[in-house]
Amino acid sequence: MTKNTVRKSKTDAGGKRYEGAYNNLAAQFEKAWREAVGATTGGMSKKSHFRYRDSMTGFLHFCAEKFHLQKLANVGSKHMQAYVDYRRQAGISEKTLKNDLAAIRFFHQFTGSRNVLPDNRELGIEKTPQGGKDRAWTDEEHRLMMEKAVGLGRQDVVMVLKLARLAGLRIHECTRLKVSHIQDALKEGEVNIKGKGGRVRRVPVDPELRAEFERILDERGGARERKIFVEPGQKTHQVIRSIEKFIRDHRQEFTSRAITPHGLRHSYAREEFERSVDGSKENRCRIKEAKMHVAELLGHGRPEVTDLYLHGGKK
């Protein structure tokens, strides 16, 4: 057996081990999820359950890949501390970290575990400042990151940077796109997006977004069920991590800010808001309508959520 064959075998074994660990944890989580949804703990809404579910899914992927964890009930301090360190390296805010940890603790009570999980203070989580930082990208940051991605042949990064800026898509919403979604969007003039918690929204296809969709079809078209970002054999979460890592690794070359793909939703929200109010800042009714319009485009549906995008924060 050659060295290459041995190396490939080890890689395949590691991938199967990770997949097996994740599937095992996911099955255990489904049981905890059903119990949690059926309970009345804290009067938590269905929407909150789904938001926590998204956070928990990311944590399970991490535990399966880094620790090959077999039992969800064995989650403890080392897993949470390692996850905090990992999320911080990815540029995630303290506020989002708190939400992730709250989700882990919430579902932990339904696993039958005797482990006592550390609180935020023990994990070194800082208090969330009022207001938060401005997460929107500047035009210069967007342009330079685009140039870097093009120069290094990362077409997947280029597409995410464009779709997040032109349509306000989250990175996981980009990776869900299929050829059929884009074909239908070009035909109907709106793109159908399934977002967090399964919430569906429709985003208008303006001329610039239409041009990008047509370019994507030219380069990556094919059968209607073909995924635009995820090739056969690839894992969606690996594609997402690769794109996030590219941005994290290169952002310091032209900015001192910890910009992330999500920040482009802030840029999109601000541009759509300004376009909607048409400069009539004194018209409070018009401003409220504009905020509602932007909230719906972002997949939230509440005008007050728009303020997080216009003035900082993350949602």
TORBA-711460 format. One record per residue (C-alpha): residue number from 1; residue in one letter; x, y, z. Coordinates in pm, 1 decimal, always signed. Each point is the difference from the previous one (the first is absolute). Layout:
! residues N
{resi=NUM | resn=A | X=X | Y=Y | Z=Z};
...
! end
This chain:
! residues 315
{resi=1 | resn=M | X=+0.0 | Y=+0.0 | Z=+0.0};
{resi=2 | resn=T | X=+143.5 | Y=+343.4 | Z=-95.9};
{resi=3 | resn=K | X=+34.0 | Y=+299.4 | Z=+231.1};
{resi=4 | resn=N | X=-277.2 | Y=+180.3 | Z=-185.1};
{resi=5 | resn=T | X=-229.0 | Y=-297.2 | Z=+45.8};
{resi=6 | resn=V | X=+74.5 | Y=-15.9 | Z=+370.9};
{resi=7 | resn=R | X=-59.1 | Y=+373.7 | Z=+39.0};
{resi=8 | resn=K | X=-328.7 | Y=-19.6 | Z=-186.1};
{resi=9 | resn=S | X=-114.7 | Y=-291.6 | Z=+212.6};
{resi=10 | resn=K | X=+70.2 | Y=+192.0 | Z=+319.3};
{resi=11 | resn=T | X=-186.8 | Y=+303.9 | Z=-133.4};
{resi=12 | resn=D | X=-298.5 | Y=-212.2 | Z=-99.5};
{resi=13 | resn=A | X=-2.6 | Y=-167.3 | Z=+339.7};
{resi=14 | resn=G | X=+7.6 | Y=+336.8 | Z=+174.8};
{resi=15 | resn=G | X=-287.4 | Y=+127.1 | Z=-212.0};
{resi=16 | resn=K | X=-210.3 | Y=-307.8 | Z=+71.8};
{resi=17 | resn=R | X=+78.7 | Y=+27.5 | Z=+370.4};
{resi=18 | resn=Y | X=-113.8 | Y=+363.3 | Z=+2.5};
{resi=19 | resn=E | X=-315.3 | Y=-75.1 | Z=-195.8};
{resi=20 | resn=G | X=-86.4 | Y=-289.9 | Z=+228.5};
{resi=21 | resn=A | X=+53.9 | Y=+211.3 | Z=+312.4};
{resi=22 | resn=Y | X=-213.5 | Y=+282.7 | Z=-136.7};
{resi=23 | resn=N | X=-285.5 | Y=-227.5 | Z=-108.6};
{resi=24 | resn=N | X=+4.6 | Y=-160.9 | Z=+343.7};
{resi=25 | resn=L | X=-13.6 | Y=+336.1 | Z=+177.2};
{resi=26 | resn=A | X=-268.5 | Y=+128.0 | Z=-237.2};
{resi=27 | resn=A | X=-220.6 | Y=-300.2 | Z=+77.6};
{resi=28 | resn=Q | X=+39.1 | Y=+60.7 | Z=+373.2};
{resi=29 | resn=F | X=-72.3 | Y=+367.9 | Z=-47.4};
{resi=30 | resn=E | X=-321.6 | Y=-74.1 | Z=-189.1};
{resi=31 | resn=K | X=-125.3 | Y=-183.9 | Z=+306.8};
{resi=32 | resn=A | X=+94.1 | Y=+291.2 | Z=+226.0};
{resi=33 | resn=W | X=-155.7 | Y=+241.3 | Z=-252.3};
{resi=34 | resn=R | X=-335.3 | Y=-180.2 | Z=+2.6};
{resi=35 | resn=E | X=-3.3 | Y=-3.1 | Z=+378.7};
{resi=36 | resn=A | X=+91.3 | Y=+369.6 | Z=+16.1};
{resi=37 | resn=V | X=-270.3 | Y=+101.6 | Z=-247.3};
{resi=38 | resn=G | X=-257.4 | Y=-197.5 | Z=+197.0};
{resi=39 | resn=A | X=+100.4 | Y=+163.9 | Z=+328.0};
{resi=40 | resn=T | X=-113.7 | Y=+339.3 | Z=+125.7};
{resi=41 | resn=T | X=+341.0 | Y=+105.2 | Z=+132.9};
{resi=42 | resn=G | X=+1.7 | Y=+376.0 | Z=+45.0};
{resi=43 | resn=G | X=-287.4 | Y=+37.8 | Z=-245.2};
{resi=44 | resn=M | X=+251.1 | Y=+0.1 | Z=-287.8};
{resi=45 | resn=S | X=-153.6 | Y=+74.2 | Z=-338.3};
{resi=46 | resn=K | X=+22.1 | Y=-233.8 | Z=-298.2};
{resi=47 | resn=K | X=+209.5 | Y=+262.2 | Z=-179.4};
{resi=48 | resn=S | X=+251.9 | Y=-1.7 | Z=+285.9};
{resi=49 | resn=H | X=+16.7 | Y=-379.0 | Z=-12.0};
{resi=50 | resn=F | X=+99.1 | Y=+15.1 | Z=-366.7};
{resi=51 | resn=R | X=+254.7 | Y=+275.8 | Z=+61.7};
{resi=52 | resn=Y | X=+155.4 | Y=-213.2 | Z=+274.0};
{resi=53 | resn=R | X=-10.4 | Y=-301.5 | Z=-230.1};
{resi=54 | resn=D | X=+216.3 | Y=+183.1 | Z=-256.2};
{resi=55 | resn=S | X=+256.1 | Y=+82.7 | Z=+269.9};
{resi=56 | resn=M | X=+1.5 | Y=-356.2 | Z=+129.1};
{resi=57 | resn=T | X=+55.4 | Y=-147.2 | Z=-346.2};
{resi=58 | resn=G | X=+321.4 | Y=+198.8 | Z=-38.0};
{resi=59 | resn=F | X=+117.1 | Y=-117.7 | Z=+342.2};
{resi=60 | resn=L | X=-66.0 | Y=-365.7 | Z=-88.6};
{resi=61 | resn=H | X=+206.4 | Y=+28.9 | Z=-319.1};
{resi=62 | resn=F | X=+284.5 | Y=+147.3 | Z=+205.0};
{resi=63 | resn=C | X=-9.6 | Y=-271.8 | Z=+267.8};
{resi=64 | resn=A | X=-14.1 | Y=-275.5 | Z=-259.5};
{resi=65 | resn=E | X=+293.6 | Y=+135.9 | Z=-198.6};
{resi=66 | resn=K | X=+230.9 | Y=+107.5 | Z=+284.1};
{resi=67 | resn=F | X=-82.8 | Y=-249.8 | Z=+274.8};
{resi=68 | resn=H | X=-181.5 | Y=-285.1 | Z=-182.5};
{resi=69 | resn=L | X=-248.5 | Y=+25.3 | Z=+286.1};
{resi=70 | resn=Q | X=-230.3 | Y=-301.2 | Z=+20.7};
{resi=71 | resn=K | X=-248.9 | Y=+96.3 | Z=+272.5};
{resi=72 | resn=L | X=-177.0 | Y=+333.9 | Z=+14.4};
{resi=73 | resn=A | X=-37.9 | Y=-42.8 | Z=+376.1};
{resi=74 | resn=N | X=+381.2 | Y=+10.9 | Z=+34.0};
{resi=75 | resn=V | X=+23.5 | Y=+363.0 | Z=-109.4};
{resi=76 | resn=G | X=+201.2 | Y=+186.5 | Z=+261.1};
{resi=77 | resn=S | X=+226.6 | Y=+294.4 | Z=+72.8};
{resi=78 | resn=K | X=+278.0 | Y=-94.0 | Z=-243.5};
{resi=79 | resn=H | X=-243.9 | Y=-22.8 | Z=-292.2};
{resi=80 | resn=M | X=-156.7 | Y=+336.9 | Z=+75.4};
{resi=81 | resn=Q | X=+333.0 | Y=+175.1 | Z=+57.0};
{resi=82 | resn=A | X=+140.9 | Y=-139.0 | Z=-324.9};
{resi=83 | resn=Y | X=-313.9 | Y=+113.7 | Z=-184.0};
{resi=84 | resn=V | X=+27.3 | Y=+349.9 | Z=+145.4};
{resi=85 | resn=D | X=+362.5 | Y=+20.0 | Z=-115.7};
{resi=86 | resn=Y | X=-95.9 | Y=-127.4 | Z=-346.7};
{resi=87 | resn=R | X=-286.8 | Y=+245.8 | Z=-41.6};
{resi=88 | resn=R | X=+215.3 | Y=+289.1 | Z=+114.4};
{resi=89 | resn=Q | X=+266.6 | Y=-89.2 | Z=-256.3};
{resi=90 | resn=A | X=-275.5 | Y=+18.8 | Z=-261.2};
{resi=91 | resn=G | X=-72.1 | Y=+359.6 | Z=+104.3};
{resi=92 | resn=I | X=-334.7 | Y=-76.0 | Z=+164.9};
{resi=93 | resn=S | X=-128.5 | Y=+266.4 | Z=+239.7};
{resi=94 | resn=E | X=-40.8 | Y=-51.5 | Z=+374.2};
{resi=95 | resn=K | X=-374.5 | Y=+48.1 | Z=-40.0};
{resi=96 | resn=T | X=-25.2 | Y=-284.1 | Z=-249.8};
{resi=97 | resn=L | X=+221.3 | Y=-217.1 | Z=+218.7};
{resi=98 | resn=K | X=-241.0 | Y=+54.6 | Z=+288.2};
{resi=99 | resn=N | X=-288.9 | Y=-114.0 | Z=-219.0};
{resi=100 | resn=D | X=+191.9 | Y=-312.6 | Z=-105.6};
{resi=101 | resn=L | X=+86.3 | Y=-88.7 | Z=+359.3};
{resi=102 | resn=A | X=-356.2 | Y=+62.4 | Z=+114.6};
{resi=103 | resn=A | X=-118.9 | Y=-250.2 | Z=-260.7};
{resi=104 | resn=I | X=+249.9 | Y=-262.6 | Z=+117.9};
{resi=105 | resn=R | X=-104.1 | Y=+42.4 | Z=+361.6};
{resi=106 | resn=F | X=-370.0 | Y=-6.8 | Z=-86.2};
{resi=107 | resn=F | X=+13.4 | Y=-332.2 | Z=-184.2};
{resi=108 | resn=H | X=+251.3 | Y=-144.5 | Z=+247.6};
{resi=109 | resn=Q | X=-277.2 | Y=-29.8 | Z=+258.1};
{resi=110 | resn=F | X=-181.6 | Y=-244.0 | Z=-229.5};
{resi=111 | resn=T | X=+295.9 | Y=-237.8 | Z=-50.2};
{resi=112 | resn=G | X=-10.7 | Y=-166.0 | Z=+341.6};
{resi=113 | resn=S | X=+355.2 | Y=+116.2 | Z=+70.2};
{resi=114 | resn=R | X=+137.1 | Y=+50.0 | Z=+349.2};
{resi=115 | resn=N | X=+270.2 | Y=+238.6 | Z=-123.2};
{resi=116 | resn=V | X=-21.7 | Y=+356.8 | Z=+123.8};
{resi=117 | resn=L | X=+82.7 | Y=+237.9 | Z=-283.0};
{resi=118 | resn=P | X=+214.0 | Y=+311.0 | Z=+64.4};
{resi=119 | resn=D | X=-164.8 | Y=+340.4 | Z=+7.7};
{resi=120 | resn=N | X=+102.1 | Y=+290.3 | Z=-223.9};
{resi=121 | resn=R | X=+232.2 | Y=+146.1 | Z=+262.3};
{resi=122 | resn=E | X=+194.9 | Y=-327.2 | Z=+23.8};
{resi=123 | resn=L | X=+32.2 | Y=-3.9 | Z=-378.4};
{resi=124 | resn=G | X=+131.1 | Y=+356.2 | Z=-8.1};
{resi=125 | resn=I | X=-301.4 | Y=+139.4 | Z=-185.6};
{resi=126 | resn=E | X=-10.6 | Y=+377.7 | Z=+10.6};
{resi=127 | resn=K | X=-309.8 | Y=+205.8 | Z=+67.2};
{resi=128 | resn=T | X=-171.1 | Y=+109.1 | Z=-319.5};
{resi=129 | resn=P | X=+49.5 | Y=+374.8 | Z=-43.7};
{resi=130 | resn=Q | X=-298.7 | Y=+216.7 | Z=-78.2};
{resi=131 | resn=G | X=-24.9 | Y=+93.7 | Z=-363.7};
{resi=132 | resn=G | X=+262.9 | Y=-237.9 | Z=-130.2};
{resi=133 | resn=K | X=+248.8 | Y=+48.3 | Z=-279.5};
{resi=134 | resn=D | X=-73.3 | Y=+101.2 | Z=-356.8};
{resi=135 | resn=R | X=+6.0 | Y=-325.7 | Z=-197.8};
{resi=136 | resn=A | X=-82.7 | Y=+138.3 | Z=-344.6};
{resi=137 | resn=W | X=+279.2 | Y=-26.0 | Z=-258.6};
{resi=138 | resn=T | X=+128.2 | Y=+310.2 | Z=-171.9};
{resi=139 | resn=D | X=+9.2 | Y=+9.5 | Z=-379.4};
{resi=140 | resn=E | X=+378.6 | Y=-9.6 | Z=+18.5};
{resi=141 | resn=E | X=+4.9 | Y=-310.3 | Z=+221.9};
{resi=142 | resn=H | X=-241.4 | Y=-176.6 | Z=-233.2};
{resi=143 | resn=R | X=+198.7 | Y=+93.9 | Z=-309.8};
{resi=144 | resn=L | X=+335.1 | Y=-108.1 | Z=+142.3};
{resi=145 | resn=M | X=-134.0 | Y=-333.0 | Z=+130.8};
{resi=146 | resn=M | X=-156.0 | Y=-64.9 | Z=-340.6};
{resi=147 | resn=E | X=+331.9 | Y=+68.9 | Z=-171.0};
{resi=148 | resn=K | X=+179.8 | Y=-233.8 | Z=+239.9};
{resi=149 | resn=A | X=-250.3 | Y=-280.7 | Z=-63.0};
{resi=150 | resn=V | X=+19.3 | Y=+43.0 | Z=-376.1};
{resi=151 | resn=G | X=+379.7 | Y=+6.7 | Z=+7.9};
{resi=152 | resn=L | X=+15.3 | Y=-325.5 | Z=+197.7};
{resi=153 | resn=G | X=-262.7 | Y=-175.3 | Z=-209.5};
{resi=154 | resn=R | X=-260.7 | Y=-22.4 | Z=+276.9};
{resi=155 | resn=Q | X=-313.1 | Y=+35.1 | Z=-210.6};
{resi=156 | resn=D | X=-212.4 | Y=-131.7 | Z=+287.2};
{resi=157 | resn=V | X=+113.0 | Y=+291.9 | Z=+216.3};
{resi=158 | resn=V | X=-70.1 | Y=+244.1 | Z=-284.1};
{resi=159 | resn=M | X=-355.8 | Y=-129.9 | Z=-33.6};
{resi=160 | resn=V | X=-69.9 | Y=+20.9 | Z=+373.7};
{resi=161 | resn=L | X=+136.6 | Y=+355.3 | Z=+14.7};
{resi=162 | resn=K | X=-230.5 | Y=+100.4 | Z=-285.2};
{resi=163 | resn=L | X=-313.4 | Y=-182.4 | Z=+112.5};
{resi=164 | resn=A | X=+32.0 | Y=+124.8 | Z=+357.7};
{resi=165 | resn=R | X=+39.6 | Y=+358.6 | Z=-122.7};
{resi=166 | resn=L | X=-261.3 | Y=-11.6 | Z=-277.4};
{resi=167 | resn=A | X=-268.3 | Y=-213.3 | Z=+167.5};
{resi=168 | resn=G | X=+81.2 | Y=+2.5 | Z=+372.3};
{resi=169 | resn=L | X=+55.1 | Y=-375.2 | Z=+8.2};
{resi=170 | resn=R | X=+157.2 | Y=-174.6 | Z=+296.2};
{resi=171 | resn=I | X=+289.9 | Y=-227.8 | Z=-89.2};
{resi=172 | resn=H | X=-201.2 | Y=-315.7 | Z=+69.4};
{resi=173 | resn=E | X=-281.3 | Y=+134.5 | Z=-220.0};
{resi=174 | resn=C | X=+250.8 | Y=+36.3 | Z=-283.9};
{resi=175 | resn=T | X=+116.1 | Y=-359.3 | Z=+37.4};
{resi=176 | resn=R | X=-359.9 | Y=-125.8 | Z=-21.2};
{resi=177 | resn=L | X=-44.7 | Y=+144.6 | Z=-348.7};
{resi=178 | resn=K | X=-64.3 | Y=-239.1 | Z=-286.1};
{resi=179 | resn=V | X=-15.9 | Y=+55.9 | Z=-373.6};
{resi=180 | resn=S | X=-379.9 | Y=-18.8 | Z=+23.5};
{resi=181 | resn=H | X=-12.8 | Y=+287.2 | Z=+250.9};
{resi=182 | resn=I | X=+190.2 | Y=+229.0 | Z=-234.1};
{resi=183 | resn=Q | X=-191.0 | Y=-105.9 | Z=-311.6};
{resi=184 | resn=D | X=-330.6 | Y=+64.3 | Z=+176.2};
{resi=185 | resn=A | X=+125.4 | Y=+334.7 | Z=+133.5};
{resi=186 | resn=L | X=+93.6 | Y=+119.4 | Z=-347.8};
{resi=187 | resn=K | X=-342.3 | Y=-103.4 | Z=-127.8};
{resi=188 | resn=E | X=-209.3 | Y=+137.7 | Z=+288.0};
{resi=189 | resn=G | X=+204.7 | Y=+308.9 | Z=+89.3};
{resi=190 | resn=E | X=+37.6 | Y=-112.9 | Z=+363.4};
{resi=191 | resn=V | X=+226.0 | Y=-252.0 | Z=+169.6};
{resi=192 | resn=N | X=-156.2 | Y=-232.0 | Z=+254.7};
{resi=193 | resn=I | X=+221.0 | Y=-25.0 | Z=+311.7};
{resi=194 | resn=K | X=-39.5 | Y=-239.0 | Z=+292.6};
{resi=195 | resn=G | X=+166.7 | Y=+158.9 | Z=+300.2};
{resi=196 | resn=K | X=+44.9 | Y=-57.8 | Z=+372.8};
{resi=197 | resn=G | X=-263.8 | Y=-213.5 | Z=+165.4};
{resi=198 | resn=G | X=-140.5 | Y=-98.1 | Z=-339.5};
{resi=199 | resn=R | X=-142.0 | Y=+348.7 | Z=-59.0};
{resi=200 | resn=V | X=-50.5 | Y=+65.4 | Z=-371.6};
{resi=201 | resn=R | X=+33.1 | Y=+340.3 | Z=-164.5};
{resi=202 | resn=R | X=+6.8 | Y=+131.8 | Z=-355.7};
{resi=203 | resn=V | X=+266.8 | Y=+248.7 | Z=-105.8};
{resi=204 | resn=P | X=-50.0 | Y=+208.7 | Z=-315.6};
{resi=205 | resn=V | X=+251.4 | Y=-58.8 | Z=-279.8};
{resi=206 | resn=D | X=+127.5 | Y=+342.4 | Z=-105.3};
{resi=207 | resn=P | X=+211.3 | Y=+45.0 | Z=-316.9};
{resi=208 | resn=E | X=+331.7 | Y=-42.2 | Z=+184.5};
{resi=209 | resn=L | X=-112.8 | Y=-318.1 | Z=+177.3};
{resi=210 | resn=R | X=-145.5 | Y=-130.5 | Z=-326.2};
{resi=211 | resn=A | X=+335.8 | Y=+47.1 | Z=-171.9};
{resi=212 | resn=E | X=+172.2 | Y=-193.0 | Z=+279.2};
{resi=213 | resn=F | X=-253.8 | Y=-283.7 | Z=-18.7};
{resi=214 | resn=E | X=+46.3 | Y=-25.5 | Z=-376.4};
{resi=215 | resn=R | X=+376.2 | Y=-12.3 | Z=+43.8};
{resi=216 | resn=I | X=-32.5 | Y=-274.3 | Z=+262.4};
{resi=217 | resn=L | X=-218.2 | Y=-208.1 | Z=-233.0};
{resi=218 | resn=D | X=+251.0 | Y=+39.9 | Z=-281.9};
{resi=219 | resn=E | X=+279.6 | Y=-125.2 | Z=+224.3};
{resi=220 | resn=R | X=-176.3 | Y=-252.9 | Z=+221.9};
{resi=221 | resn=G | X=-327.0 | Y=-86.2 | Z=-172.5};
{resi=222 | resn=G | X=-120.8 | Y=-351.0 | Z=-73.4};
{resi=223 | resn=A | X=-270.0 | Y=-224.7 | Z=+143.5};
{resi=224 | resn=R | X=-260.7 | Y=+189.8 | Z=+202.3};
{resi=225 | resn=E | X=+86.6 | Y=-183.0 | Z=+321.0};
{resi=226 | resn=R | X=+370.4 | Y=+75.5 | Z=-24.8};
{resi=227 | resn=K | X=+129.1 | Y=+206.0 | Z=+291.8};
{resi=228 | resn=I | X=+181.5 | Y=+318.7 | Z=-93.6};
{resi=229 | resn=F | X=+256.5 | Y=-1.4 | Z=+281.5};
{resi=230 | resn=V | X=+17.7 | Y=-358.9 | Z=+120.9};
{resi=231 | resn=E | X=+148.1 | Y=-258.1 | Z=-235.8};
{resi=232 | resn=P | X=-83.5 | Y=-371.5 | Z=+26.0};
{resi=233 | resn=G | X=+194.9 | Y=-149.1 | Z=+289.2};
{resi=234 | resn=Q | X=+41.4 | Y=+333.9 | Z=+178.1};
{resi=235 | resn=K | X=-158.2 | Y=+88.1 | Z=+332.2};
{resi=236 | resn=T | X=-188.7 | Y=+328.4 | Z=+23.7};
{resi=237 | resn=H | X=+151.9 | Y=+93.9 | Z=+335.5};
{resi=238 | resn=Q | X=+350.0 | Y=-52.7 | Z=-141.8};
{resi=239 | resn=V | X=-76.1 | Y=+234.5 | Z=-290.8};
{resi=240 | resn=I | X=-129.0 | Y=+262.5 | Z=+243.5};
{resi=241 | resn=R | X=+305.9 | Y=-30.7 | Z=+223.8};
{resi=242 | resn=S | X=+233.9 | Y=+28.1 | Z=-297.0};
{resi=243 | resn=I | X=-162.6 | Y=+324.5 | Z=-114.7};
{resi=244 | resn=E | X=-2.9 | Y=+144.1 | Z=+351.9};
{resi=245 | resn=K | X=+364.7 | Y=-97.3 | Z=+47.0};
{resi=246 | resn=F | X=+101.8 | Y=+169.6 | Z=-325.0};
{resi=247 | resn=I | X=-154.3 | Y=+328.2 | Z=+113.4};
{resi=248 | resn=R | X=+145.3 | Y=-34.5 | Z=+349.7};
{resi=249 | resn=D | X=+349.3 | Y=-74.9 | Z=-133.7};
{resi=250 | resn=H | X=+12.4 | Y=+295.6 | Z=-241.7};
{resi=251 | resn=R | X=-201.1 | Y=+278.2 | Z=+161.0};
{resi=252 | resn=Q | X=+297.3 | Y=+130.8 | Z=+200.1};
{resi=253 | resn=E | X=+174.4 | Y=+84.7 | Z=-330.0};
{resi=254 | resn=F | X=-224.1 | Y=+303.0 | Z=-53.5};
{resi=255 | resn=T | X=-206.4 | Y=+65.0 | Z=+314.9};
{resi=256 | resn=S | X=+43.9 | Y=-3.9 | Z=+375.9};
{resi=257 | resn=R | X=-361.4 | Y=-110.5 | Z=+50.1};
{resi=258 | resn=A | X=-116.1 | Y=-359.6 | Z=+48.4};
{resi=259 | resn=I | X=-231.1 | Y=+5.7 | Z=-301.5};
{resi=260 | resn=T | X=-204.3 | Y=-315.1 | Z=-67.6};
{resi=261 | resn=P | X=-235.7 | Y=-110.2 | Z=-280.1};
{resi=262 | resn=H | X=-295.5 | Y=+92.3 | Z=+222.7};
{resi=263 | resn=G | X=+112.5 | Y=+362.0 | Z=-2.2};
{resi=264 | resn=L | X=-99.7 | Y=+21.1 | Z=-365.6};
{resi=265 | resn=R | X=-363.3 | Y=-47.6 | Z=+107.4};
{resi=266 | resn=H | X=+42.9 | Y=+322.2 | Z=+195.9};
{resi=267 | resn=S | X=+129.9 | Y=+173.8 | Z=-311.9};
{resi=268 | resn=Y | X=-294.5 | Y=-134.7 | Z=-200.0};
{resi=269 | resn=A | X=-250.3 | Y=+107.6 | Z=+266.3};
{resi=270 | resn=R | X=+131.7 | Y=+355.1 | Z=+9.2};
{resi=271 | resn=E | X=-4.5 | Y=+39.0 | Z=-376.2};
{resi=272 | resn=E | X=-355.9 | Y=-135.7 | Z=-22.8};
{resi=273 | resn=F | X=-115.1 | Y=+227.5 | Z=+283.4};
{resi=274 | resn=E | X=+148.8 | Y=+309.0 | Z=-159.8};
{resi=275 | resn=R | X=-154.6 | Y=-95.8 | Z=-331.8};
{resi=276 | resn=S | X=-340.6 | Y=-44.6 | Z=+165.8};
{resi=277 | resn=V | X=-18.5 | Y=+328.3 | Z=+191.9};
{resi=278 | resn=D | X=+104.6 | Y=+202.7 | Z=-305.3};
{resi=279 | resn=G | X=+168.1 | Y=+258.1 | Z=+218.5};
{resi=280 | resn=S | X=-318.4 | Y=+96.4 | Z=+189.0};
{resi=281 | resn=K | X=+150.6 | Y=-46.9 | Z=+345.9};
{resi=282 | resn=E | X=-262.2 | Y=+221.1 | Z=+162.9};
{resi=283 | resn=N | X=-286.3 | Y=-221.5 | Z=-110.1};
{resi=284 | resn=R | X=-29.0 | Y=-238.3 | Z=+297.1};
{resi=285 | resn=C | X=-270.0 | Y=-212.5 | Z=-162.7};
{resi=286 | resn=R | X=+217.1 | Y=-45.7 | Z=-305.9};
{resi=287 | resn=I | X=+297.6 | Y=-95.5 | Z=+214.7};
{resi=288 | resn=K | X=-203.7 | Y=-260.2 | Z=+188.2};
{resi=289 | resn=E | X=-124.0 | Y=-147.9 | Z=-329.3};
{resi=290 | resn=A | X=+358.5 | Y=-10.9 | Z=-129.7};
{resi=291 | resn=K | X=+118.1 | Y=-183.0 | Z=+311.9};
{resi=292 | resn=M | X=-278.8 | Y=-255.3 | Z=-37.8};
{resi=293 | resn=H | X=+89.2 | Y=-49.2 | Z=-366.4};
{resi=294 | resn=V | X=+366.4 | Y=-61.2 | Z=+83.7};
{resi=295 | resn=A | X=-87.2 | Y=-235.0 | Z=+287.6};
{resi=296 | resn=E | X=-206.6 | Y=-212.9 | Z=-239.2};
{resi=297 | resn=L | X=+282.1 | Y=-6.9 | Z=-254.7};
{resi=298 | resn=L | X=+236.3 | Y=-118.5 | Z=+273.1};
{resi=299 | resn=G | X=-240.3 | Y=-273.7 | Z=+109.3};
{resi=300 | resn=H | X=-111.2 | Y=+142.6 | Z=+335.3};
{resi=301 | resn=G | X=-327.0 | Y=+185.4 | Z=-51.6};
{resi=302 | resn=R | X=+28.9 | Y=+247.3 | Z=+291.5};
{resi=303 | resn=P | X=+97.3 | Y=+365.6 | Z=-68.6};
{resi=304 | resn=E | X=+192.5 | Y=+33.0 | Z=+328.0};
{resi=305 | resn=V | X=+239.6 | Y=-274.9 | Z=-115.8};
{resi=306 | resn=T | X=+112.1 | Y=+228.4 | Z=-281.9};
{resi=307 | resn=D | X=+152.8 | Y=+232.1 | Z=+259.9};
{resi=308 | resn=L | X=+256.5 | Y=-268.8 | Z=+84.6};
{resi=309 | resn=Y | X=+120.4 | Y=+9.2 | Z=-359.4};
{resi=310 | resn=L | X=-12.2 | Y=+375.5 | Z=-34.0};
{resi=311 | resn=H | X=+179.2 | Y=+71.6 | Z=+327.5};
{resi=312 | resn=G | X=+209.0 | Y=-309.4 | Z=+72.2};
{resi=313 | resn=G | X=-62.6 | Y=-333.5 | Z=+171.9};
{resi=314 | resn=K | X=-75.2 | Y=-334.9 | Z=-162.2};
{resi=315 | resn=K | X=-316.0 | Y=-191.9 | Z=-76.3};
! end
